[in-house]
Amino acid sequence: MQSVAQTIALLKSSQFFYTIVVDMQGNYSYVSPSYDKHFSFLGGSLNGKQFETTLHPDDRIICQEVGTKAIQEPTQVHQATLRKHDGKGGYIHTQWEFRSLQDTMNQPIGVFCIGYNITAHVESQDLAEIQTEKLNEIGLLQAHEVRRPLANIKGLVDMFDPNATIEELFQLKQMLQDSAETLDDIVRSIIEKSAGK
């Protein structure tokens, strides 16, 4: 228990890490100043309040499951990614490690958790996924949509006959122009997609 107290004292002044202890009733029995600073939006400390007050509703079950695992496997560290209220109607993505706290009789008295903000990381992953989707769309457009008018143009060029009548040449010119305009429209849409429009 003394090593836990020393660890808590060391992390107490951290600006990057949040440390909390949740007792067996699901209440905060310790909340670091950085945790209060980032998640106590109504003033005062979260100490003594239910752990669920800071969580996204969908993440409560994750927190309960990981906390239960930590108590069942007291020598193991368990991880969870949880969304916490940001005080502005949105959420902050956080990464946590959970470990059981035990008394001198090795009975569980709560769960010690240390976490940090991973919102920037999550947002960059989301951006990468969006960009990958766009690249896939552009690839499909290039592979399928561009080929159609291009194949038409190549086929029409092959149909060119120097002995053709003026009317036939005019029709060929019109078909070439239509295919070229279709190709131009597709190229423009690819440029717009790649520019994020």
N, C-alpha and C positions, 0 to 999 in steps of 0.2 A: 504494500500500500504506500510505503514511503517513496518508492521509485516512481509511482504514478503521480504522487504529489509533487515530486521534483520535476517530472516531465510537464505537468500542468503549469507549474511556476515558470518554467523555461518558455513555454508557448504562450503564456499569458499576455506578453507584450507583442506578440507577432501581429504584423499587419496583413500577412498573406494567408495564414492558417487560422481556421476556426477550430476551437476545441469545446466540446460539450460532454457532459455526463447525463445520461438519462437513467432514472431509477426504475425499479421493477414495476412501478405503477404508470410508467410512461410520461413522467414529469421531468423537466430539466432540474437536475440537482446541482449542476455547475454549468455556467455559460461564460466563455471567455469574453473580454471586452470587445474584441474584433467581431465576434458573433453578434453580440448585442448591437454594436454599431451598424452592422449591415442588415440585420433582420428584425430588430425591435422597432417597429415604425410607430407604435402608439405611445412611445416614451416609457421610461423605466426599463427594468431588466426582464428578460424572459425566464429568469430563474424561478422555478416553482410552477411554471406553466406547462401545459401539455405539449409534447414534442410536435404534434400534428399542426400546431398553429402556424408554423412557418412553411409548411410543405404544400406543393401542388397536390390537389386531391387524388390524382391518379398515382402519385408516388408514395402515398401513405402505406399501402400494402407492401411495397418493396421494402420500405424502411422497417416495417414490422417483421417481415420475413428474414431480413438480414440480421436484425437485432436478436431474433429468436435463435438463428444459427450461431451467432456469436456466443450466446449463453449456453447452447448445447455443446459447442466446441470451444471451450474457454482458452485453449492454447493457440487457437487459429485467429488470423486476422481476416475479416471478410470485407468485401468492397461493394459499394453501391454508387450509382450516379443518380442524383436527386435534384429536382427543381425546387428552388426556394423563392418565395415572394420577394420582389424587388422594391416594394413600397410604391410603385407607380402603375400597378395593374398588370405587370408582366412578371417574368421569372428569370432568375439567375440559375445557370447550370452549375452544379457543384459535384465534386468527386469526394467520396468519404471512405475511410477505413474504420471498421468497428472491431472492438475487442471487449470481451467480458471483463467486468470488475468483480472480484471476489473478496469476501471477508477472510478473517484468519482461519475460519473453519472450511474454507474453500466453497462457500455457498455464494451464489451470484447475488450481487447487490445493485447491479446496473450494467450499463454499457458505456464505455469510453469511446468517443468518436473524434477523429481529426479529419478536417476537410478543407477544401480550397476551391476557388472560383475557376471553372473551366469554360465559361461562356464564350470567350474569344476562340478557343479551340473548337467548340461545337459549331459556332457560326462559320468558322473557316471550313470545316468539314461540309456543312450545308452548302456553302458557296461552291466548293469543289464538286459536290454532287450536281448542283444546278448547271455548272459549266460543263460537266461530263455529259449531262442530258442534252445540252445545246449542241455540243460537238457531235453526239450521236445523231441528232436531228439533221445537222448540216451534212454529216456523212451519208445519211439516207437520201437527203435531197440531191446530193451530188451523184450518188450511185444510181438512183432511179429516175428522179425528175429531170436531171440534166441530160441523161442518156436519150430520153425519148425525142426531144426536139433536135438533139445533135444527130441521132440516127436518121431522123427525117431529112435533115439538111444534107447529110452524106448521101442518102438514097436519091434525093432530088438532083444532086450534082451528077450522080451516076446516070440519071435519066436524061441529062442534057444531050440533045441531038443537034448537030450543026445544020441538019437538013429540016429541022422543025419549022412549022409555020409561025408567023408572028403571033397568032392567037395562042398556039401551044406554048411559045416562049413566054407570053404574057401570063398564062396560067401557072407556068413553072416559077416565074418571078414572084407571083402572088403567094404561092405555097412556100417558097423560100423565105419571103418576108414574114409570113405568119409564123413559121417555125423559128425564125431569128427573134421575133418579138416575144414568143413564148420563152425561149432560152434567156433572153434579156430579163424578163420578169422573174424567172427562177433565180438567176444570178443576183438580182437586186434583193430578193427575199433572203438569200443566203447571207449577203452582206449585212442586211438589217438584223438577222438572227445573231450573226457573229458580233455585231455592235451592241447587242442586248436590247434591241427595240422590240 
